[in-house]
Amino acid sequence: MANRRVLVKRRQAVRNIHKITRTMQMIANVRFQAAFKRAVASKPYTEKLAKLVEDLARAAKGIDHPLMRQPEEGGVSVLMVITSTRGLCGGYNHNVLRTAGEHLKSLEAGGERVELQMVGKKGVAYLKFAGWPMDREITDIGEIPRFDEIEPLANEMMERFIKGEVRSVDVVYMKFVSTGKQIPVVERLLPLTGLEPDDGVKASAEAEVQYDFSPDPT
């Protein structure tokens, strides 16, 4: 009789675990679909914006703009690494941090003084555990970043770059390609000329897009 009661309790426990995992799966599916829709909706905008910056950087030859000017000496190279706030996302954070570590070593090998800024609680916790020095921790940005959260940080980087305190700004993040493929990438945001593509792409783009930087006659 005792063995029968144990079996009944175990069966009930298994059923309860099944119900809980099914509920967790449903919640995960809903969250995934919401994140997927945001990624798909923002992809055309970000790609077009990057293309516009590249075209402007090419068309502005001879234009002395402070954001396109490479500082001759001094200043630090800012490396901003974007990780997640929560866990349970497979190799997401691991791949981003590995790519960031490789890029950090390449910058230091080139004689650059690097300022490491970590975004996301998971990245901050990992670097503290690994003993990596961080110059800045940013953990107050939500899962869905708002413009008013990002604007002060962008303005700060541009001001420091114009003053010559910063030589370059690189961002390491996970780029969304499809539901089955996300790749860690390093993109240089400053100076703006760092966004120029290869010569083959440059030639075709110059033939397609032209901008007029002459003063307004009126």
C-alpha positions as CSV (number, residue, x, y, z in Angstrom):
1,M,0.0,0.0,0.0
2,A,2.9,2.4,0.8
3,N,4.4,1.7,-2.6
4,R,1.1,2.5,-4.3
5,R,0.9,5.9,-2.5
6,V,4.5,6.8,-3.5
7,L,3.7,6.0,-7.1
8,V,0.5,8.1,-7.1
9,K,2.5,11.0,-5.6
10,R,5.2,10.7,-8.2
11,R,2.6,10.5,-11.0
12,Q,1.0,13.7,-9.7
13,A,4.3,15.4,-9.5
14,V,5.1,14.5,-13.1
15,R,1.8,15.9,-14.2
16,N,2.4,19.1,-12.3
17,I,5.8,19.5,-13.9
18,H,4.3,18.8,-17.3
19,K,1.7,21.6,-16.7
20,I,4.4,24.0,-15.6
21,T,6.7,23.4,-18.5
22,R,3.8,23.7,-21.0
23,T,2.9,27.1,-19.5
24,M,6.6,28.2,-19.7
25,Q,6.7,27.0,-23.3
26,M,3.6,29.0,-24.1
27,I,5.0,32.2,-22.5
28,A,8.4,31.7,-24.3
29,N,6.6,31.3,-27.6
30,V,4.7,34.6,-27.1
31,R,7.8,36.4,-26.0
32,F,9.7,35.0,-29.0
33,Q,7.1,36.1,-31.5
34,A,7.1,39.6,-30.0
35,A,10.9,39.9,-30.2
36,F,10.8,38.4,-33.7
37,K,8.3,41.0,-34.9
38,R,10.4,43.8,-33.4
39,A,13.6,42.6,-35.0
40,V,11.9,42.2,-38.4
41,A,10.2,45.6,-38.2
42,S,13.4,47.4,-37.3
43,K,15.7,45.7,-39.8
44,P,14.8,47.7,-42.9
45,Y,15.1,50.9,-40.9
46,T,18.5,50.1,-39.5
47,E,19.9,48.9,-42.9
48,K,18.6,52.0,-44.7
49,L,20.0,54.3,-42.0
50,A,23.5,52.6,-42.2
51,K,23.3,52.8,-46.0
52,L,22.5,56.5,-45.8
53,V,25.5,57.2,-43.5
54,E,27.8,55.3,-45.8
55,D,26.5,57.3,-48.8
56,L,27.0,60.6,-47.0
57,A,30.5,59.6,-45.9
58,R,31.5,58.9,-49.5
59,A,29.7,61.9,-51.0
60,A,31.2,64.3,-48.4
61,K,34.8,64.0,-49.8
62,G,36.6,67.3,-49.1
63,I,34.0,68.3,-46.4
64,D,35.7,68.8,-43.0
65,H,33.1,67.5,-40.6
66,P,34.2,66.8,-37.0
67,L,32.5,63.4,-36.9
68,M,34.3,62.3,-40.1
69,R,37.8,63.4,-38.9
70,Q,40.1,60.8,-37.5
71,P,42.0,62.2,-34.5
72,E,45.7,62.3,-35.2
73,E,46.9,61.3,-31.8
74,G,45.7,60.8,-28.2
75,G,42.3,59.7,-27.2
76,V,41.0,56.2,-26.3
77,S,39.2,53.6,-28.4
78,V,35.8,53.0,-26.9
79,L,34.6,49.4,-27.2
80,M,30.9,49.0,-26.2
81,V,29.7,45.5,-25.8
82,I,25.9,44.8,-25.7
83,T,24.7,41.7,-23.9
84,S,21.4,40.6,-22.5
85,T,19.8,41.4,-19.2
86,R,18.4,38.0,-18.6
87,G,19.8,34.5,-19.1
88,L,18.5,31.2,-20.7
89,C,19.4,32.4,-24.2
90,G,21.9,29.7,-25.2
91,G,25.3,30.9,-26.6
92,Y,24.0,34.5,-27.2
93,N,26.2,36.2,-24.5
94,H,29.1,33.8,-24.9
95,N,29.4,34.5,-28.6
96,V,29.2,38.3,-28.1
97,L,31.8,38.3,-25.3
98,R,34.1,36.0,-27.3
99,T,34.0,38.4,-30.3
100,A,34.5,41.4,-28.0
101,G,37.5,39.7,-26.4
102,E,39.1,39.0,-29.8
103,H,38.5,42.6,-30.9
104,L,39.8,44.0,-27.7
105,K,43.1,42.1,-28.1
106,S,43.4,43.3,-31.7
107,L,43.0,46.9,-30.6
108,E,45.5,46.5,-27.8
109,A,48.0,44.8,-30.1
110,G,47.8,47.9,-32.4
111,G,48.8,50.1,-29.5
112,E,45.3,51.5,-28.8
113,R,44.2,52.5,-25.3
114,V,40.8,50.8,-25.0
115,E,37.9,52.0,-22.8
116,L,35.6,49.0,-22.3
117,Q,31.9,49.8,-21.7
118,M,29.6,46.9,-20.9
119,V,25.9,47.0,-21.5
120,G,23.6,44.4,-19.9
121,K,23.6,42.6,-16.6
122,K,24.8,39.3,-17.9
123,G,27.9,40.8,-19.5
124,V,28.7,42.8,-16.4
125,A,28.4,39.7,-14.2
126,Y,30.6,37.7,-16.5
127,L,33.4,40.2,-16.6
128,K,33.3,40.7,-12.8
129,F,33.6,36.9,-12.4
130,A,36.4,36.7,-15.0
131,G,38.2,39.6,-13.5
132,W,38.2,41.8,-16.6
133,P,38.5,45.5,-15.9
134,M,35.5,47.6,-17.0
135,D,35.5,51.3,-17.4
136,R,31.7,51.6,-17.4
137,E,28.7,49.4,-16.5
138,I,25.3,50.2,-18.1
139,T,22.5,48.1,-16.7
140,D,19.6,50.6,-16.7
141,I,18.5,50.1,-20.3
142,G,15.4,48.0,-20.7
143,E,14.7,45.0,-22.9
144,I,13.1,47.4,-25.4
145,P,15.5,50.4,-25.5
146,R,13.8,53.8,-25.8
147,F,15.2,56.7,-27.7
148,D,15.5,58.8,-24.5
149,E,17.7,56.1,-23.0
150,I,20.1,55.9,-25.9
151,E,20.2,59.6,-26.9
152,P,22.3,60.8,-23.9
153,L,24.9,58.1,-24.5
154,A,25.1,58.8,-28.2
155,N,25.5,62.6,-27.5
156,E,28.2,61.9,-25.0
157,M,30.2,59.8,-27.4
158,M,29.9,62.4,-30.2
159,E,31.0,65.2,-27.8
160,R,34.0,63.3,-26.6
161,F,35.0,62.4,-30.2
162,I,34.8,66.0,-31.3
163,K,36.9,67.1,-28.3
164,G,39.5,64.5,-29.2
165,E,39.0,62.4,-26.1
166,V,37.9,59.4,-28.2
167,R,39.6,58.1,-31.3
168,S,36.9,55.6,-32.3
169,V,33.7,54.0,-31.1
170,D,33.1,50.3,-31.8
171,V,30.0,48.3,-30.9
172,V,29.9,44.6,-30.5
173,Y,26.4,43.0,-30.6
174,M,24.4,40.1,-31.9
175,K,23.0,40.9,-35.3
176,F,19.7,39.3,-36.3
177,V,19.8,37.5,-39.6
178,S,16.9,35.1,-39.3
179,T,15.1,33.1,-36.6
180,G,17.7,30.4,-37.0
181,K,20.8,32.6,-37.4
182,Q,22.2,35.4,-35.4
183,I,25.9,36.4,-35.7
184,P,28.1,38.5,-33.4
185,V,29.4,41.5,-35.2
186,V,31.7,44.5,-34.6
187,E,30.6,47.8,-36.2
188,R,32.5,51.1,-36.0
189,L,30.2,54.0,-35.4
190,L,32.8,56.8,-35.1
191,P,34.5,58.2,-37.1
192,L,31.7,58.0,-39.7
193,T,34.2,57.3,-42.5
194,G,34.7,53.9,-40.8
195,L,31.4,52.8,-42.3
196,E,32.6,52.9,-45.9
197,P,32.3,49.6,-47.7
198,D,34.7,47.8,-50.0
199,D,35.9,49.5,-53.2
200,G,33.6,47.4,-55.4
201,V,30.6,48.4,-53.4
202,K,31.8,51.9,-53.2
203,A,32.1,52.4,-56.9
204,S,28.5,51.2,-57.6
205,A,27.1,53.3,-54.8
206,E,28.8,56.4,-55.9
207,A,27.3,55.9,-59.3
208,E,23.8,55.6,-57.8
209,V,23.7,58.3,-55.2
210,Q,24.9,61.9,-55.3
211,Y,24.5,64.6,-52.7
212,D,24.8,68.4,-53.1
213,F,26.8,70.0,-50.3
214,S,27.0,73.4,-52.0
215,P,25.5,76.4,-50.1
216,D,21.9,77.2,-50.7
217,P,21.7,80.0,-53.3
218,T,18.7,81.5,-51.6
